[in-house]
């Protein structure tokens, strides 16, 4: 699971993997709860490894995801995009 916390709720964000847009579906669930924006890989596999980016307006932050094995999944938290 990847998550990012914005300083204001209701922002339009887009998720990318290796520069290509990620869409909500059965393999990947995209959601938000207030200021928290979440991308969850439902059944992560080796092909899900890569660079994930979340963009809001002209601001973005990225994280590298490495898949070691199915029991090694951990939550990844992005830094805050906006400072209060």
Secondary structure, 3 states (H helix, E strand, C coil): CEEEECCCCCCCEEEEECCEECCCCCCEEEEEECCEEEEEECCCCHHHCEEEEEEECCEEEEEEECCCCHHHCCCEECCCCCCC
